[in-house]
Amino acid sequence: MGSVGRLRAGHRGPMRAEQQRIEAWLNLQCSMLNGALRAVVLWADPEASFRVAGQWPADTPPTPSLSNVAAAAARKPACTVDRLPADQRQADRDGDIVTCPLLVADHQMGVVAVELPAGGDAHRQAAAKALRWGAAWLDLLVRQPSGGDHQLVDVIDLVATSLEHGNFHESASAVVAELARRLECERVSLGFVRRQSNRVLAVSRSASADNRMALLRAIGAAMDEAVDQDVTLVFPNTGQRNAHVLEAHADLSGTYGSGSLCTVPISHDGQLIGAMSFEHRDAARFDAATVALCEAVVALVGPILAGKRKEERWAGSRLLDSCRSQLAKLTGPRHVRFKLGTAMTVAVVLFLAFAKGEYRVSADATLEGMVQRVVTAPFDGYVREAAVRPGDLVTADQVLARLEDRDLKLEQMKWSSETAKLQKEYREAMAAHENARVRILQAQLEQAAAQLELVEEQLSRTQVAAPLDGMIVKGDLSQSLGAPVERGDVLFEVAPLDDYRVMLAVNESEVGRLAPGLAGQLKLAGLPDDPLSIVVQRITPISTVEDGRNFFAVQARLLSDDTHVLRPGMQGVGKIYIGERKLVWIWTHDMVEWVRMWAWTRGVA
């Protein structure tokens, strides 16, 4: 039967009076929850099993899914929100189940589960908050003797009044007005402690504009007496054994004609946070039973109103209260871990504020040859052969590639034949003493010789050679055999292996801190364990954009003589030493400068 098998109804659950109170409480609670569909209360018995102590609606038994979720949450110490199980959902019904533990005398005695229509996080959180507040006063309902049921009805109605309004001022005004009506009081006032004194925030019956401020000060003074003595004060003091200071109560009664007064302090989380004052015309109105009812109302309604007031305060006030609470932990007893943690945090902050460290500008770096020679196509032609690829080491005059020479050889044969033909005609003209023709043939011979020399020069340059010892850093013709090239096209780039430069891509926000002559270190991705010393040589005034950010190219010289393991094109990270700065500045200057720029662009600064 699963977890529901432990749920049994019967007379061995709560006593009948308690069950009636729980059912009345559940009925009120569900009426205040917007859209509640059904609910159930499980209660513990002496055998440590849980029984159904209340259900809503009263004539509708809880669904298996609601009972199962409630039983699973019966031992959980906090409110939970669960989705309705998939096998229980229907096409027209999808919802959440909110559960909350029920405490009696600080012991968990049961759990309440409410099924709600599916909603957003705000809806679920509001439902969970309402259940938590309602569970706080169920404790008093269960522990009250049965003879006080008529008073508990008043308490339930007042709690409902404090919960049904949206904000603090509406709730407070409604509560004091309802209390004044039910107790037939001349005036009921609510105040909370602020700066060591009570400030009256709600009064059931307003005074005239002329004496309103004086009345509020008099009520606040009476509340201060109750809060300072941490006791419920009744004036006149006929029924109290111990004598208490009642000067402010006497002044309030004498000035405004109140026959009797009762002021009850409001306590929450072990602290006195305010008070509620009751004024009546009858001098004997506040007997022991009435005072007990007032105390019960204040004990339940006071923390609820205080919670609403706290939620509505502006952020600065909440922050100030939080700081005061933390300061109280530091200066008061206990809270040893908090004090140690705070001391360590202060020590770290002081260390960061005064300690200094080496500030370095970091930038991506690329290793390049100090000199790079370009090998170009000597004439228009076609690639016949490629002997090297990027990364290959070459020596001076080593053949890198060959161009197609078949057309050039044909051209060479043409001009060789033409030269031979012209030489023959030249000799015949000389023999015939044809001076004019001799001069013409002589010019044609010179032209043919020049063409032949040009073709032979081009033939000699079909072999593309390396201009120096080094490494091919660019140019791969192995995949372009037979492709046409034009005169001047770059075929290869050759860099020497004995002289390098480092090109750093420095962010524009950091380039202003650099200057020629600053030293630094370079770590290459291929040699992470061997840092290389560098020095800044030149900062170019031209920026480049990459990934939406501006970078400036900074040239640095490599100081290391051990360059046999280095290769052009290696990449890594370079760091330029700027000098000592405070650690807190090193870690926060980027954010501070961003905020300054943002403020400048928005016109704030």
LINCORVEN-V30472 format. One record per helix or strand of 2 or more residues. SS is the DSSP state (H for helix, E for strand). FROM is the first residue (numbers start at 1). TO is the last residue. If there is no record, write none. Layout:
SS,FROM,TO / SS,FROM,TO
//
This chain:
H,2,6 / H,16,32 / E,36,44 / E,50,56 / H,64,72 / E,80,83 / H,86,88 / E,95,104 / E,107,117 / H,121,143 / H,146,164 / H,168,182 / E,187,194 / E,197,203 / H,212,229 / E,233,235 / H,247,256 / E,260,268 / E,271,280 / H,288,312 / H,315,331 / H,336,354 / E,356,369 / E,372,376 / E,381,386 / E,393,394 / E,399,403 / H,406,431 / H,435,460 / E,463,465 / E,470,474 / E,484,485 / E,490,495 / E,500,507 / H,511,513 / E,519,524 / E,527,546 / E,549,558 / E,571,582 / H,583,601
//
